[in-house]
Amino acid sequence: MSDLSLIALDMFFAAVAGFGFAYACNPPLKTLFLSAILAAIGHGFRFMLLEFFHFQTLAIATFLASFVVGCLGMLLAKIFKTPAEIIAFPALLPMIPGIYAYRAILYLISFIRSEDMVLQTSYLVNFFNYFFLTLSVTLALAVGVSMTLLIFFEQSFMMTRNAKFLKK
């Protein structure tokens, strides 16, 4: 499979997940597709950073991708007169590291159930590896999109209002 088809496949599944998460929040119809597009762009950007630019940490790639999603969310919010959070937040959800959280819980349960000291040490090390990876990626998601919202703080309030309303 070629590199471009891998990226396209990654972006497609991220768009489907972004659309699903956006649909669960019951937003206006036009924002469903915007969230799906942003999810595809964000997940594809992170995939490219990891695979082609060889980023060593998932958290830094996730931070940059969530920052891009936040910036594009602000731009789309201004164009479509909707709050940026409605577009950007569902687009970030496909990047939540669920498999790492799942593995951390599995290693924690294995640690609790095991009575062999060597195995317990191995399970505990694996638990902390996956736990801190999950934590760092989740924090990178939150900080990346929050930085965008803080940079464009005043603009985020004006997205849904007319210019005439603000002059009063």
N, C-alpha and C positions, 0 to 999 in steps of 0.2 A: 504494500500500500504506500502510495507516495505521501510526501510530507504535506502537501496542500490538501489532500483528501483526509488526512488525519485531523488537520485543523478544522476543515469543514465539518467533519463528523462531530468533533468536540463542540463546535459552535452550535450545531443543530441540536444536540441533546441538551446543551445549556439553555438554548432558546425555549425548548419544550418545557424544561423545568422552570425557567423564569416565567413563562406564560402560566404554568400551573400554580406557582406561588402567587402570582399577581391575581389570578382568577379567584383564589381562595380568600383574598382580601376584599373582593367585590368592589373594585374601582370602576370609574367610567370606562367605557369600551375602548376608547382611543388609547388609553394608557396601557391596556393589556399588551398590545403589540409593541409599544415603546419599551416596556419592561422586558419583553422577549428579545428585542433587538439589543438592548443594553446588556442583558445576560449573555447573549452570544458574543458580543464584543469583549466584555470583561473576561469571560472564561477563555475565549480564544487568545486574548492578549496574555493572560497568565500562562496559558499552554505554550505560547510562542516563547515567552521569557524563559520558561523552564527547559524546553526542548531544544530551542535553536540558539539562545543566548547563554545557556548553561548557568542559569542562576542557581546558586548552591542551596539557598534556603527558600522554602515554600512561602514563608511568612513575608519576605521582602517582595517577592513576585505578587503575592496576594495584595499587599499594601499598594503597590503601584497600580494593579488592576482595579482595585476599589477606588483609588483616586481618579482614575480615568472614567470609571462608571459615574462617580460623583460629578465630575466636570461635564460629561455628556448629559447627565441627568439635569443639571442646571440649565444647560443650553436648550434641551428639549422642553423643559418646564417653561422657559421663557417663550418659546415658539408656540407651544400648545396651551399656554395659560393654565397650567395645573401645578400643584405643589411638587417640588422636586422629590420629596420623600416618597410620594406615591409611585413615582417612576423608578427611582434608584434602589429603594430598599428591597423590593421583590427580585430585582436583578442581581442583588448580592447573594441571595440565599443559595443558589446552586454552588457557590464557592465555599460554603460552610463544610469543614472537613469531617463529615459524618463517619467515614470509614475509620479514621484515626481515633475518634471518640469511642466507636464501637470496639476497636481493638484494645483500647485502654481499659475499658470495662471488662472485656474478656480476660485480660491479664490480671486485673485486680481480683476477679472471681477465682481464677486459677491460683493466685497467690493465697487467697483465704482458704481454699479447699485443700491445698497441698500440705503435706507434712514433711517432705524432704527439704532440708535446709538449702541445698544447692539449687534445686528447682525454684524454691521460693525467692532466692536472690535473683535468679534469671527473670522470673515473672515480675518481680518488683522493678528491676531495671527497665524492662520493656514497658511496664505500665507508665513509669515516669517519662520515658521517651515519647510515647504516644500522647500522654496527657499534656506535656508541655508543647508538643507540636500542635495539638488541637487548640490549646490556649493561645499560643502565639499567632496562629492563623486567624482565629476568631477576633483577637484584639486588632490585628492588622486590618481586617475588614472594617471594624468599627472606626478605627482611627483614620483610615484612608478616606472613607466617605464623610466623616465628621469634619475633617480638615477642609474639604471642599465647601461644606455647608457653612463653616466658620469664615472662610475666606470671602464667600459671597453672601454674608449674613444679611445685609440690607436688601440685596437683590432677591433673596429668597422670600421676603415678605411682599415684594412688589409683583411677584409672578402671577398672582391670580387677581390683581386689582388693575383697574384702568388708571391711566395717568390723570384723567380728570378728577377722579375720586381722591387722589393723593394731594392735589393742589388745594383742596378745601381746608 
